[in-house]
Amino acid sequence: MNEAETIATDNSSHPPAGTPASVNRSALLIVFLVVFIDLLGFGIVLPLLPVFAEKYVEPIVGGGQDKPMVGFVVGLLMSSFSLMQFLFAPFWGRISDRVGRRPILLLGLSGSVAFYTLFGFALSLPAESSRLALVLLFAARIGAGFAGATISTAQAVIADSTPPEKRKHGMALIGAAFGIGFTFGPLFGYGSLLWFENNHEVIGYTAAALSFVALLLGIRLLPETRRMQVHSTLRRKILDFSAWKWALTSRPLWPVVVTFFLATLGFGAFEVTLALLLRDALGLKPDGTLLVFAYVGFVLAFTQGFLYRRLARRVSETTFMAVGIVLMAVGVAGLGAISFLAFAGPGSQLDTQLTVGASGYLAFREANCPPLFLLLLALAAAVIGYAFLTPSATALVSRRTEGERQGEILGVNQSAASMARILGPILGVTLYKAGADHMLPYIYGSVLLVLMLPLVPLIRRGGKDASPEH
């Protein structure tokens, strides 16, 4: 009998018999609020990071904003956040298995406050201080990624607080919190720029303030959901990469983890370039870009908070993942078509489209490019697909993992997504800058997603090979 079989029947991820149901609901509600408020800060920063970073990268690299090397450095900056999540998500998950969920989540929120503040200070520096500003931006994003790697611990709280048959409903709460936070985060950013139009540092300071509110809520209200076993069958070192080997050689787990990785990689093709596309194709200012990202967040929140949870009673996780892959491929391909019509199609006029504000939108229409609603349709398809896939993959990983390793293996799954987010920005922004039509990242993303479909039958068969669900 191997180690996995030894602990397959462990029930430590569930409340012991007799635990009041209200305790579980309390944990779910507080984690939802904490993740939501923390994601408000994330939603403020992410949409405008590639646009603001260009101001500091271009004077150092040279060659103009549309050169691939500028895109590569901006991509590195965006990837640095995910690199830290890749390295530390299993680490935080493993620590939370040993010391509890609450202290890890509070530590992560404290780090978010500090590093968003540093991010704001970096944006306050003038272009003449590009080198210092870029160094501080990298430090802020690296630190924020280290702190934000605790998302797998939040997922472990969900696993602790829900029975297996309700697991996908619980995981959808994390997605809904992300979506709502990503809706109102850009709106907070929009208001900040409206009141302080020429003070971009307010973006970072607002994010820090919101994370501080989440920290206070966590200190006051977050319960501990991890119930320690006096006698544990596992003795693991703090730094132990055996979880990767275990997850990637487990027949029930590896196709789910690989699919989650590839889907995130394909999704990243548009996620990291959307702000640039909105600026270059529609001529939107930063405040207009934030409104489009708020729309993306609304679609994500509605899908995971309402649509997914309604359909979850009748639709399996595997079916959700298959439909999600198809919708994501259609949406990303749609963005590629819009980019083609805007920059390379008949009648396109790139020079007139690089104006700003309302005049940019009029130029976009006059150039016979697709109207804004087609862009919104493509975004909706991609986001709905992603909203179907992510909680389903996370729920499957959780249900196919024994109780003592919930935090650790969910951390591996989160690290796989983080690895995709390391590669995605570097590939996406570099490919975006490599051609005048800006189509390459969307071609790459849609083709990659289509090639994932053969993994779906393997995921379905993996459910038959899984250990009895604990």
Stockholm file with secondary structure:
# STOCKHOLM 1.0

chainA/1-470         MNEAETIATDNSSHPPAGTPASVNRSALLIVFLVVFIDLLGFGIVLPLLPVFAEKYVEPIVGGGQDKPMVGFVVGLLMSSFSLMQFLFAPFWGRISDRVGRRPILLLGLSGSVAFYTLFGFALSLPAESSRLALVLLFAARIGAGFAGATISTAQAVIADSTPPEKRKHGMALIGAAFGIGFTFGPLFGYGSLLWFENNHEVIGYTAAALSFVALLLGIRLLPETRRMQVHSTLRRKILDFSAWKWALTSRPLWPVVVTFFLATLGFGAFEVTLALLLRDALGLKPDGTLLVFAYVGFVLAFTQGFLYRRLARRVSETTFMAVGIVLMAVGVAGLGAISFLAFAGPGSQLDTQLTVGASGYLAFREANCPPLFLLLLALAAAVIGYAFLTPSATALVSRRTEGERQGEILGVNQSAASMARILGPILGVTLYKAGADHMLPYIYGSVLLVLMLPLVPLIRRGGKDASPEH
#=GR chainA/1-470 SS CCHHHHTTTCCTTSCCTTCCHHHHHHHHHHHHHHHHHHHHHHHHHGGGHHHHHHHHHHHHHCSCTTSHHHHHHHHHHHHHHHHHHHHHHHHHHHHHHHHCHHHHHHHHHHHHHHHHHHHHHHHTSCGGGHHHHHHHHHHHHHHHHHHHTTHHHHHHHHHHHSCGGGHHHHHHHHHHHHHHHHHHHHHHHHHHHHHSTTCTHHHHHHHHHHHHHHHHHHHHHCCCCCCCCSSCSCCCCSSCTHHHHHHHHCTTTHHHHHHHHHHHHHHHHHHTTHHHHHHHHHCCCHHHHHHHHHHHHHHHHHIIIIIHHHHTTTSCHHHHHHHHHHHHHHHHHHHHHHHHHHHTSTTCCHHHHTCCHHHHHHHHHHTTCCCHHHHHHHHHHHHHHHHHHHHHHHHHHHHTSCGGGHHHHHHHHHHHHHHHHHHHHHHHHHHHHHSTTCCHHHHHHHHHHHTTTTHHHHHHHHHHHSCCCC
#=GC SS_cons         CCHHHHTTTCCTTSCCTTCCHHHHHHHHHHHHHHHHHHHHHHHHHGGGHHHHHHHHHHHHHCSCTTSHHHHHHHHHHHHHHHHHHHHHHHHHHHHHHHHCHHHHHHHHHHHHHHHHHHHHHHHTSCGGGHHHHHHHHHHHHHHHHHHHTTHHHHHHHHHHHSCGGGHHHHHHHHHHHHHHHHHHHHHHHHHHHHHSTTCTHHHHHHHHHHHHHHHHHHHHHCCCCCCCCSSCSCCCCSSCTHHHHHHHHCTTTHHHHHHHHHHHHHHHHHHTTHHHHHHHHHCCCHHHHHHHHHHHHHHHHHIIIIIHHHHTTTSCHHHHHHHHHHHHHHHHHHHHHHHHHHHTSTTCCHHHHTCCHHHHHHHHHHTTCCCHHHHHHHHHHHHHHHHHHHHHHHHHHHHTSCGGGHHHHHHHHHHHHHHHHHHHHHHHHHHHHHSTTCCHHHHHHHHHHHTTTTHHHHHHHHHHHSCCCC
//
